[in-house]
Amino acid sequence: MMKILVVDDEPDVRTLFEQRFRREIRSGSLAFSFAYSGEEALGYLHEHHSEVVLILSDINMPGMSGLELLRRVRTEPAPPPPPRVMMITAYGDEASRNQALALGADDFLTKPVDFAALKEKLLALPSA
Protein backbone atom coordinates (compact mmCIF):
# COMPACT_ATOMS: atom_id res chain seq x y z
CA MET A 1 0.00 0.00 0.00
CA MET A 2 1.24 3.47 -0.88
CA LYS A 3 0.47 6.12 1.74
CA ILE A 4 0.03 9.62 0.29
CA LEU A 5 -0.20 12.89 2.23
CA VAL A 6 -2.22 15.51 0.35
CA VAL A 7 -1.54 19.08 1.49
CA ASP A 8 -4.01 21.73 0.32
CA ASP A 9 -5.93 24.50 2.07
CA GLU A 10 -9.07 23.84 -0.03
CA PRO A 11 -11.53 21.81 2.10
CA ASP A 12 -13.12 20.05 -0.90
CA VAL A 13 -9.81 18.43 -1.91
CA ARG A 14 -10.36 15.51 0.49
CA THR A 15 -13.76 14.68 -1.04
CA LEU A 16 -12.36 15.01 -4.55
CA PHE A 17 -9.48 12.60 -3.90
CA GLU A 18 -11.72 10.12 -2.06
CA GLN A 19 -14.14 10.10 -5.02
CA ARG A 20 -11.51 9.92 -7.78
CA PHE A 21 -9.48 7.18 -6.05
CA ARG A 22 -12.40 5.24 -4.53
CA ARG A 23 -11.43 1.94 -6.17
CA GLU A 24 -7.73 2.21 -5.21
CA ILE A 25 -8.61 3.14 -1.62
CA ARG A 26 -11.07 0.27 -1.33
CA SER A 27 -8.58 -2.24 -2.78
CA GLY A 28 -5.87 -1.01 -0.40
CA SER A 29 -3.39 -0.03 -3.12
CA LEU A 30 -3.48 3.66 -2.12
CA ALA A 31 -4.18 5.34 1.21
CA PHE A 32 -4.60 9.09 1.62
CA SER A 33 -4.13 11.39 4.60
CA PHE A 34 -4.88 15.09 4.41
CA ALA A 35 -3.31 18.23 5.88
CA TYR A 36 -4.74 21.68 5.30
CA SER A 37 -1.54 23.68 5.80
CA GLY A 38 2.22 23.28 5.53
CA GLU A 39 2.49 23.45 9.31
CA GLU A 40 -0.08 20.68 9.75
CA ALA A 41 1.75 18.57 7.15
CA LEU A 42 5.08 18.90 9.00
CA GLY A 43 3.40 17.84 12.23
CA TYR A 44 1.87 14.84 10.51
CA LEU A 45 5.21 13.86 8.95
CA HIS A 46 6.98 14.03 12.31
CA GLU A 47 4.38 11.65 13.78
CA HIS A 48 4.09 9.31 10.78
CA HIS A 49 7.43 9.72 8.96
CA SER A 50 7.92 6.06 8.13
CA GLU A 51 4.44 5.67 6.64
CA VAL A 52 4.28 8.44 4.03
CA VAL A 53 5.72 7.53 0.64
CA LEU A 54 4.52 10.55 -1.33
CA ILE A 55 3.50 14.13 -0.56
CA LEU A 56 1.16 15.92 -2.99
CA SER A 57 1.28 19.58 -1.99
CA ASP A 58 -0.37 22.73 -3.23
CA ILE A 59 2.09 25.62 -3.58
CA ASN A 60 -0.12 28.57 -2.68
CA MET A 61 -1.47 28.23 0.87
CA PRO A 62 -1.85 30.72 3.72
CA GLY A 63 0.97 30.55 6.25
CA MET A 64 3.66 28.14 5.11
CA SER A 65 3.64 27.77 1.32
CA GLY A 66 4.08 24.45 -0.40
CA LEU A 67 7.53 25.56 -1.53
CA GLU A 68 8.56 26.23 2.08
CA LEU A 69 7.14 22.83 3.09
CA LEU A 70 9.16 21.23 0.27
CA ARG A 71 12.33 23.06 1.36
CA ARG A 72 11.87 21.87 4.95
CA VAL A 73 11.08 18.27 3.94
CA ARG A 74 14.23 18.18 1.82
CA THR A 75 16.60 19.91 4.27
CA GLU A 76 15.51 18.98 7.79
CA PRO A 77 16.93 15.75 9.15
CA ALA A 78 14.40 12.95 8.88
CA PRO A 79 14.66 9.19 8.84
CA PRO A 80 15.17 7.86 5.30
CA PRO A 81 13.72 7.31 2.81
CA PRO A 82 12.62 10.88 2.18
CA PRO A 83 9.15 10.95 0.69
CA ARG A 84 8.62 11.78 -2.94
CA VAL A 85 7.07 15.20 -3.39
CA MET A 86 4.77 16.35 -6.20
CA MET A 87 3.79 20.01 -6.22
CA ILE A 88 0.37 21.19 -7.38
CA THR A 89 -0.49 24.77 -8.27
CA ALA A 90 -3.12 26.81 -10.05
CA TYR A 91 -0.28 28.86 -11.46
CA GLY A 92 1.67 26.92 -14.05
CA ASP A 93 4.29 29.65 -14.36
CA GLU A 94 7.89 28.73 -15.08
CA ALA A 95 9.25 30.52 -11.99
CA SER A 96 7.19 28.38 -9.59
CA ARG A 97 8.01 25.24 -11.55
CA ASN A 98 11.74 25.99 -11.60
CA GLN A 99 11.78 26.87 -7.90
CA ALA A 100 9.91 23.66 -7.00
CA LEU A 101 12.28 21.52 -9.08
CA ALA A 102 15.34 23.33 -7.65
CA LEU A 103 14.07 22.58 -4.12
CA GLY A 104 13.83 18.88 -4.96
CA ALA A 105 10.26 18.31 -6.17
CA ASP A 106 9.86 15.04 -8.05
CA ASP A 107 7.03 16.30 -10.24
CA PHE A 108 4.94 19.40 -10.87
CA LEU A 109 1.21 19.40 -11.66
CA THR A 110 -1.16 22.24 -12.48
CA LYS A 111 -4.76 22.70 -11.40
CA PRO A 112 -7.26 21.57 -12.32
CA VAL A 113 -5.54 18.26 -11.67
CA ASP A 114 -5.85 15.68 -14.43
CA PHE A 115 -6.84 12.79 -12.16
CA ALA A 116 -6.50 10.13 -14.87
CA ALA A 117 -2.87 11.17 -15.48
CA LEU A 118 -2.21 11.46 -11.72
CA LYS A 119 -3.64 7.98 -11.12
CA GLU A 120 -1.32 6.57 -13.81
CA LYS A 121 1.69 8.28 -12.21
CA LEU A 122 0.81 7.06 -8.71
CA LEU A 123 0.16 3.47 -9.73
CA ALA A 124 3.44 3.39 -11.69
CA LEU A 125 5.52 4.34 -8.63
CA PRO A 126 7.17 1.65 -6.54
CA SER A 127 5.14 1.34 -3.33
CA ALA A 128 7.99 1.85 -0.91
Secondary structure, 3 states (H helix, E strand, C coil): CEEEEEECCCCCHHHHHHHHCHHHHHHCCEEEEEECCHHHHHHHHHHHCCCEEEEEEECCCCCCCHHHHHHHHHHCCCCCCCCEEEEEECCCCHHHHHHHHHCCCCEEEECCCCHHHHHHHHHHCCCC
